[in-house]
């Protein structure tokens, strides 16, 4: 066989072998990069889930005891806004969404109570102002009971995941 043809054949085989090695290494690199992405997503999701549970616990504390004596505090929703990207069960999502909806309704009731309490000096009589404040306080406490129960259900369901 002619040495020139033999050298061309060797060169062609080397190029093919290099191409095969390049394809194999790119597939392995892609798999490794994908695994790193999935691990990072799992860490991020775990962090968001932890933050959401901590925020739900904080909201339960903010609402306080629903004993009819203490005026509840407003709820927060920072972690919920960020945690909506989490993959979770439909039941857990529905319970968490319901809890935050109840929390928003509680916040609205508290704002109304506080606004009325500040402006109650405009009422024609003190008895009317006291009655209105008492009614708004009662509504706020009822909303607090619903919100606390909803947050406790959501917390219990999220802990199962």
Backbone as JSON, one array per atom type, in Angstrom:
{
  "sequence": "XXXXXXXXXXXXXXXXXXXXXXXXXXXXXXXXXXXXXXXXXXXXXXXXXXXXXXXXXXXXXXXXXXXXXXXXXXXXXXXXXXXXXXXXXXXXXXXXXXXXXXXXXXXXXXXXXXXXXXXXXXXXXXXXXXXXXXXXXXXXXXXXXXXXXXXXXXXXXXXXX",
  "N": [[0.85, -1.17, 0.0], [0.44, 2.21, -0.69], [2.44, 4.59, 0.97], [1.51, 7.21, 1.35], [-1.29, 7.02, 1.08], [-1.75, 5.32, 3.19], [-0.99, 6.98, 5.33], [-2.92, 9.0, 5.07], [-5.18, 7.52, 5.62], [-4.71, 6.83, 8.32], [-4.79, 9.38, 9.39], [-7.48, 10.07, 8.92], [-8.77, 8.14, 10.51], [-7.89, 9.0, 13.02], [-9.12, 11.49, 13.19], [-11.83, 10.71, 13.19], [-11.84, 9.2, 15.59], [-11.21, 11.22, 17.4], [-13.48, 12.82, 17.1], [-15.46, 11.1, 18.07], [-14.64, 10.84, 20.74], [-14.96, 13.5, 21.5], [-17.74, 13.8, 21.29], [-18.63, 11.94, 23.21], [-17.45, 13.05, 25.53], [-18.77, 15.52, 25.62], [-21.42, 14.71, 26.04], [-21.17, 13.52, 28.56], [-20.34, 15.77, 30.03], [-22.6, 17.39, 29.75], [-24.5, 15.84, 31.13], [-23.4, 15.94, 33.7], [-23.51, 18.71, 34.22], [-26.27, 19.04, 34.17], [-27.0, 17.46, 36.37], [-25.84, 18.98, 38.42], [-27.4, 21.3, 38.19], [-29.92, 20.29, 38.93], [-29.4, 19.5, 41.57], [-28.85, 22.0, 42.7], [-31.33, 23.23, 42.33], [-32.88, 21.61, 44.01], [-31.72, 22.26, 46.49], [-32.4, 24.98, 46.61], [-35.21, 24.82, 46.56], [-35.62, 23.43, 48.95], [-34.71, 25.34, 50.74], [-36.59, 27.41, 50.27], [-38.92, 26.07, 51.03], [-38.4, 25.67, 53.73], [-38.27, 28.37, 54.55], [-40.9, 29.12, 54.01], [-42.34, 27.49, 55.8], [-41.32, 28.55, 58.18], [-42.3, 31.15, 57.99], [-45.05, 30.67, 58.08], [-45.25, 29.65, 60.67], [-44.45, 31.98, 62.01], [-46.59, 33.66, 61.33], [-48.65, 32.4, 62.69], [-47.84, 32.89, 65.3], [-47.93, 35.71, 65.23], [-50.67, 36.14, 64.89], [-51.52, 35.21, 67.28], [-52.96, 34.04, 70.44], [-56.27, 32.88, 70.09], [-58.21, 33.86, 71.94], [-60.16, 35.68, 72.4], [-59.54, 37.9, 73.84], [-57.11, 39.2, 73.27], [-56.11, 41.42, 70.69], [-55.49, 40.4, 67.43], [-52.38, 40.21, 65.53], [-51.08, 41.54, 62.41], [-50.57, 39.53, 59.43], [-47.78, 38.25, 57.48], [-46.34, 37.87, 54.15], [-44.06, 37.35, 52.61], [-42.33, 35.08, 52.13], [-44.18, 33.35, 50.99], [-44.79, 34.6, 48.58], [-42.42, 34.16, 47.22], [-42.22, 31.4, 47.28], [-44.04, 30.27, 45.57], [-43.17, 29.03, 43.3], [-42.45, 26.52, 43.96], [-42.63, 22.98, 43.6], [-45.27, 21.15, 44.62], [-47.77, 19.23, 46.35], [-51.2, 19.22, 45.22], [-53.09, 19.48, 47.25], [-51.61, 20.55, 49.37], [-50.84, 23.01, 48.19], [-53.35, 24.22, 47.84], [-54.2, 24.45, 50.51], [-52.23, 26.13, 51.6], [-52.53, 28.41, 50.0], [-55.16, 29.07, 50.72], [-54.77, 29.65, 53.43], [-53.15, 31.94, 53.29], [-54.91, 33.61, 51.99], [-56.9, 33.89, 53.93], [-55.28, 35.13, 55.82], [-54.82, 37.56, 54.51], [-57.41, 38.6, 54.5], [-57.74, 38.88, 57.25], [-55.78, 40.84, 57.72], [-56.96, 42.97, 56.32], [-59.28, 43.34, 57.89], [-58.09, 44.11, 60.28], [-56.86, 46.51, 59.52], [-59.11, 48.05, 58.97], [-60.27, 48.09, 61.52], [-58.23, 49.44, 62.97], [-58.16, 51.9, 61.58], [-60.73, 52.85, 62.08], [-60.65, 52.98, 64.83], [-58.85, 55.03, 65.27], [-60.22, 57.18, 64.13], [-62.48, 57.33, 65.67], [-63.18, 59.42, 67.27], [-64.71, 61.1, 65.85], [-67.25, 60.24, 66.0], [-70.69, 60.74, 66.89], [-71.45, 60.09, 69.53], [-69.91, 58.71, 72.46], [-70.74, 56.15, 73.12], [-71.63, 55.09, 70.71], [-69.24, 55.0, 69.26], [-67.79, 53.21, 70.85], [-69.36, 50.92, 70.56], [-69.11, 50.43, 67.82], [-66.33, 50.04, 67.62], [-66.11, 47.77, 69.21], [-67.58, 45.93, 67.7], [-66.01, 45.82, 65.34], [-63.66, 44.88, 66.46], [-64.5, 42.37, 67.31], [-65.08, 41.18, 64.84], [-62.49, 41.16, 63.78], [-61.24, 39.38, 65.53], [-62.69, 37.05, 64.94], [-61.92, 36.66, 62.28], [-59.26, 36.2, 62.79], [-59.35, 33.74, 64.12], [-60.17, 32.07, 62.02], [-58.04, 32.45, 60.23], [-55.83, 31.56, 61.75], [-56.48, 28.83, 62.13], [-56.43, 28.01, 59.45], [-53.73, 28.49, 58.77], [-52.5, 26.69, 60.5], [-53.43, 24.22, 59.49], [-52.28, 24.31, 56.93], [-49.56, 24.34, 57.6], [-49.28, 21.82, 58.81], [-49.82, 20.15, 56.61], [-47.75, 20.87, 54.83], [-45.54, 19.98, 56.23], [-45.7, 17.29, 55.83], [-44.71, 16.88, 53.32]],
  "CA": [[0.0, 0.0, 0.0], [1.2, 3.45, -0.82], [2.58, 5.25, 2.28], [0.68, 8.42, 1.4], [-2.65, 6.58, 1.32], [-1.76, 4.81, 4.55], [-0.96, 8.14, 6.24], [-4.23, 9.65, 4.97], [-6.1, 6.65, 6.33], [-4.45, 7.04, 9.75], [-5.28, 10.73, 9.73], [-8.94, 9.99, 8.93], [-9.16, 7.38, 11.7], [-7.62, 9.86, 14.18], [-10.18, 12.51, 13.22], [-13.04, 10.03, 13.64], [-11.69, 8.87, 17.01], [-11.32, 12.49, 18.13], [-14.88, 13.22, 17.08], [-16.2, 10.22, 18.98], [-14.25, 11.25, 22.1], [-15.58, 14.81, 21.75], [-19.17, 13.58, 21.51], [-18.77, 11.28, 24.51], [-17.13, 13.99, 26.61], [-19.82, 16.53, 25.71], [-22.59, 14.07, 26.67], [-20.86, 13.39, 29.99], [-20.34, 17.11, 30.61], [-23.99, 17.82, 29.82], [-25.14, 15.11, 32.24], [-22.86, 16.48, 34.96], [-24.08, 20.05, 34.39], [-27.69, 18.86, 34.5], [-27.07, 16.99, 37.75], [-25.54, 20.14, 39.27], [-28.58, 22.16, 38.17], [-30.97, 19.66, 39.73], [-29.01, 19.59, 42.98], [-29.03, 23.4, 43.11], [-32.77, 23.46, 42.43], [-33.34, 20.94, 45.22], [-31.29, 23.08, 47.64], [-33.21, 26.2, 46.61], [-36.56, 24.45, 46.96], [-35.59, 23.11, 50.38], [-34.61, 26.63, 51.44], [-37.88, 28.09, 50.17], [-39.89, 25.33, 51.84], [-38.06, 26.0, 55.12], [-38.68, 29.76, 54.78], [-42.37, 29.16, 54.02], [-42.78, 26.94, 57.09], [-40.97, 29.52, 59.23], [-43.23, 32.27, 57.88], [-46.35, 30.21, 58.57], [-45.13, 29.64, 62.14], [-44.44, 33.38, 62.43], [-47.96, 34.19, 61.21], [-49.43, 31.84, 63.8], [-47.44, 33.67, 66.48], [-48.44, 37.07, 65.06], [-52.11, 36.12, 65.14], [-51.62, 35.06, 68.73], [-54.04, 33.16, 70.9], [-57.61, 33.33, 69.69], [-58.94, 33.72, 73.19], [-61.18, 36.71, 72.51], [-59.06, 39.01, 74.65], [-56.03, 39.9, 72.57], [-56.31, 41.77, 69.28], [-54.44, 39.71, 66.67], [-51.47, 41.02, 64.73], [-51.17, 41.28, 60.95], [-49.74, 38.46, 58.88], [-46.83, 38.62, 56.43], [-46.42, 36.91, 53.05], [-42.87, 37.43, 51.77], [-41.88, 33.75, 51.7], [-45.21, 32.78, 50.13], [-44.63, 35.18, 47.25], [-41.26, 33.52, 46.59], [-42.34, 29.94, 47.28], [-45.06, 29.79, 44.62], [-42.53, 28.25, 42.25], [-42.18, 25.17, 44.45], [-43.51, 21.89, 43.2], [-45.87, 20.57, 45.82], [-49.05, 18.59, 46.07], [-52.35, 20.11, 45.02], [-53.73, 19.71, 48.55], [-50.76, 21.49, 50.11], [-50.95, 24.32, 47.56], [-54.68, 24.77, 48.14], [-54.25, 24.84, 51.92], [-51.36, 27.3, 51.82], [-53.2, 29.55, 49.36], [-56.3, 29.42, 51.56], [-54.27, 30.27, 54.65], [-52.72, 33.31, 53.0], [-56.12, 34.39, 51.69], [-57.47, 34.23, 55.25], [-54.38, 36.12, 56.41], [-55.07, 38.86, 53.86], [-58.69, 39.09, 55.02], [-57.46, 39.34, 58.62], [-55.07, 42.13, 57.62], [-57.96, 43.97, 55.95], [-60.12, 43.61, 59.06], [-57.28, 44.86, 61.25], [-56.7, 47.89, 59.02], [-60.39, 48.72, 59.18], [-60.38, 48.31, 62.96], [-57.29, 50.5, 63.36], [-58.6, 53.17, 61.0], [-61.92, 53.3, 62.8], [-60.27, 53.29, 66.2], [-58.21, 56.35, 65.23], [-61.2, 58.21, 63.77], [-63.71, 57.18, 66.45], [-63.5, 60.69, 67.93], [-65.67, 61.81, 65.01], [-68.58, 59.69, 66.25], [-71.5, 61.68, 67.67], [-71.47, 59.75, 70.95], [-68.9, 57.73, 72.85], [-71.33, 54.82, 73.1], [-71.63, 54.64, 69.31], [-67.85, 54.68, 68.92], [-67.43, 51.98, 71.57], [-70.09, 49.81, 69.95], [-68.5, 50.16, 66.51], [-65.01, 49.47, 67.87], [-66.32, 46.42, 69.73], [-68.0, 45.11, 66.56], [-64.85, 45.61, 64.47], [-62.74, 44.02, 67.19], [-65.06, 41.01, 67.26], [-64.85, 40.68, 63.47], [-61.05, 40.89, 63.65], [-60.95, 38.14, 66.27], [-63.26, 35.93, 64.17], [-61.01, 36.46, 61.14], [-58.03, 35.63, 63.34], [-59.6, 32.32, 64.36], [-60.16, 31.38, 60.72], [-56.68, 32.5, 59.67], [-54.95, 30.68, 62.53], [-56.82, 27.45, 61.79], [-55.96, 27.75, 58.08], [-52.26, 28.4, 58.79], [-52.12, 25.44, 61.17], [-53.67, 23.13, 58.52], [-51.26, 24.41, 55.87], [-48.28, 23.93, 58.19], [-49.29, 20.36, 58.98], [-49.75, 19.52, 55.29], [-46.41, 21.1, 54.28], [-44.57, 19.14, 56.95], [-45.79, 15.93, 55.27], [-43.98, 16.81, 52.03]],
  "C": [[0.89, 1.23, 0.0], [1.28, 4.13, 0.55], [1.73, 6.51, 2.4], [-0.77, 8.07, 1.7], [-2.79, 6.06, 2.76], [-1.77, 5.95, 5.58], [-2.29, 8.88, 6.22], [-5.29, 8.83, 5.71], [-5.95, 6.79, 7.85], [-5.0, 8.39, 10.21], [-6.81, 10.73, 9.84], [-9.45, 9.24, 10.16], [-8.96, 8.23, 12.95], [-8.7, 10.94, 14.31], [-11.49, 11.89, 13.7], [-12.98, 9.7, 15.13], [-11.81, 10.13, 17.85], [-12.76, 12.99, 18.19], [-15.72, 12.39, 18.04], [-15.89, 10.6, 20.43], [-14.91, 12.59, 22.45], [-17.07, 14.65, 22.04], [-19.41, 12.95, 22.88], [-18.5, 12.25, 25.65], [-18.2, 15.08, 26.72], [-21.09, 15.96, 26.33], [-22.35, 13.95, 28.17], [-20.88, 14.76, 30.68], [-21.76, 17.65, 30.74], [-24.71, 17.14, 30.98], [-24.67, 15.66, 33.59], [-23.44, 17.86, 35.24], [-25.56, 19.95, 34.78], [-27.87, 18.39, 35.94], [-26.79, 18.13, 38.72], [-26.73, 21.1, 39.32], [-29.7, 21.59, 39.03], [-30.65, 19.72, 41.22], [-29.2, 21.01, 43.5], [-30.51, 23.73, 43.25], [-33.35, 22.8, 43.68], [-32.95, 21.73, 46.47], [-32.13, 24.35, 47.75], [-34.63, 25.9, 47.07], [-36.63, 24.13, 48.45], [-35.5, 24.4, 51.21], [-35.92, 27.4, 51.42], [-38.94, 27.4, 51.03], [-39.66, 25.63, 53.33], [-38.51, 27.43, 55.45], [-40.2, 29.87, 54.85], [-42.91, 28.6, 55.34], [-42.48, 27.91, 58.23], [-41.93, 30.7, 59.19], [-44.63, 31.88, 58.37], [-46.34, 30.16, 60.09], [-45.15, 31.07, 62.69], [-45.85, 33.98, 62.38], [-48.85, 33.65, 62.33], [-49.11, 32.6, 65.09], [-48.0, 35.08, 66.4], [-49.94, 37.14, 65.34], [-52.36, 35.99, 66.64], [-52.73, 34.11, 69.13], [-55.39, 33.74, 70.49], [-58.55, 33.15, 70.88], [-60.02, 34.77, 73.37], [-60.75, 37.92, 73.32], [-58.07, 39.86, 73.86], [-56.43, 40.2, 71.13], [-55.17, 41.13, 68.49], [-53.55, 40.7, 65.91], [-51.6, 40.68, 63.26], [-50.22, 40.17, 60.51], [-48.82, 39.02, 57.8], [-46.86, 37.54, 55.35], [-45.2, 36.93, 52.13], [-42.43, 36.07, 51.25], [-42.9, 33.1, 50.76], [-45.07, 33.32, 48.72], [-43.47, 34.52, 46.5], [-41.45, 32.02, 46.41], [-43.39, 29.42, 46.31], [-44.48, 28.96, 43.5], [-42.26, 26.81, 42.69], [-43.14, 24.16, 43.84], [-43.99, 21.22, 44.48], [-47.2, 19.96, 45.43], [-50.17, 19.6, 45.94], [-53.03, 20.44, 46.34], [-52.92, 20.73, 49.34], [-50.87, 22.9, 49.51], [-52.27, 24.98, 47.91], [-54.76, 25.24, 49.59], [-53.4, 26.07, 52.21], [-52.0, 28.54, 51.2], [-54.39, 30.01, 50.18], [-55.86, 30.12, 52.83], [-53.85, 31.71, 54.39], [-53.89, 34.2, 52.59], [-56.79, 34.82, 53.0], [-56.6, 35.25, 55.96], [-54.58, 37.5, 55.82], [-56.39, 39.45, 54.35], [-58.55, 39.57, 56.47], [-56.77, 40.7, 58.59], [-56.04, 43.25, 57.25], [-58.84, 44.35, 57.14], [-59.36, 44.42, 60.11], [-57.07, 46.31, 60.81], [-57.98, 48.67, 59.22], [-60.59, 49.04, 60.66], [-59.49, 49.46, 63.41], [-57.71, 51.86, 62.82], [-59.81, 53.71, 61.75], [-61.58, 53.71, 64.22], [-59.65, 54.69, 66.26], [-59.23, 57.44, 64.99], [-62.46, 58.14, 64.61], [-64.07, 58.45, 67.2], [-64.5, 61.49, 67.1], [-67.09, 61.3, 65.21], [-69.38, 60.67, 67.12], [-71.54, 61.36, 69.16], [-70.38, 58.73, 71.23], [-69.45, 56.31, 72.79], [-71.34, 54.24, 71.68], [-70.22, 54.23, 68.89], [-67.42, 53.39, 69.59], [-68.11, 50.78, 70.94], [-69.45, 49.42, 68.61], [-67.12, 49.52, 66.68], [-65.13, 48.03, 68.36], [-66.7, 45.48, 68.6], [-66.81, 44.81, 65.64], [-63.81, 44.72, 65.15], [-63.19, 42.57, 67.17], [-64.84, 40.4, 65.88], [-63.38, 40.33, 63.25], [-60.69, 39.59, 64.35], [-61.5, 36.91, 65.54], [-62.38, 35.62, 62.96], [-59.72, 35.81, 61.61], [-58.2, 34.14, 63.61], [-59.53, 31.53, 63.06], [-58.74, 31.32, 60.15], [-55.75, 31.56, 60.43], [-55.22, 29.22, 62.19], [-56.3, 27.09, 60.39], [-54.43, 27.63, 58.04], [-51.81, 27.11, 59.47], [-52.33, 24.23, 60.25], [-52.6, 23.13, 57.44], [-49.9, 23.94, 56.39], [-48.22, 22.41, 58.31], [-49.16, 19.64, 57.64], [-48.35, 19.7, 54.67], [-45.37, 20.24, 54.97], [-44.6, 17.71, 56.44], [-44.94, 15.78, 54.01], [-42.5, 16.61, 52.24]]
}
